[in-house]
């Protein structure tokens, strides 16, 4: 199967890539070959697969490059973090005090096609097993222009607290798996930032008693983004917070999909999504909350909002509740609208130019994501990133209007 990576006109033939990379793959190579064979039989997911109904991956990956955004260099120095850098699928910076040697993934032939491709081709990834809380946050930076398959594992022992930032600025195609396991009372904040490339990611999370997982996803550039997260709240007291914001422009396609499975009583989840879409950008929000039969006293809230900055932009929102218990508090909602003309007039009437006024209104909308970031220094980095991307978006919008 051919996967076109628009940036750089890179073609990835999975079988040929597997043969070339075989000496470096490690693990059970025969099991990897079986996973690849099964992936090829299934093929890249299309809209015929319900979970991918709004993201026809073969079509999206084979279209011409749509985005030439300049990359924003995120300055995390104020946080004094631990860095781990992957470039073109290879580890280029050591983090020995926090990262164990990469362990090849086990093949699960019942998995979906993209997971099988990852199991067959993953050469590297973060392996983070913590028995005590680290003194600083961990930055996982991904860059390069070649196709890459990464499998990251994060396991926190009881009571451990950690923050991991996934700073994705790779220009090519990336297939990334995150596996998260939190023991009792452990807390993890996982931040995803994508500003370039074609990204297909899947994060699975298992939460024990009173474990807390917070995921903050910020998508501000690139051609294709598919960020899927499956959370299993397995024991009482577990809590999951999933929050995302998208800045879409040109013909970018951004898909955020959540499946939150409340398997135990007294568990909680909170989900929000804020999307600002310009030009012919397309946004997708899929959120499904499942409450199992004996999972009583569950509190699950889900809200998706979209600001349409162009008549050509498109949003697909599909929130779902699947409830088998009777003592629960669950709700979902979706709100879609244009930029507030009255608010824009109010700012213009006070001497603020149109570009600045638009930027203020869009920033106020998107930056609601930052209310869920407990680390003020990290929130400042995210805010600076958002401001730079919105500035580019509003200027492009005004230039196009004046050209007409």
Helices and strands as residue ranges (DSSP letters): E 2-5, G 7-9, E 10-13, H 14-25, H 29-42, G 50-52, H 57-61, G 77-79, E 82-87, E 90-91, H 113-121, E 127-130, E 138-143, E 148-156, E 161-168, E 173-182, E 187-194, E 198-207, E 212-219, E 224-233, E 239-248, E 253-262, E 268-277, E 282-291, E 298-308, E 314-323, E 328-338, H 341-348, H 354-366, G 367-372, H 376-403
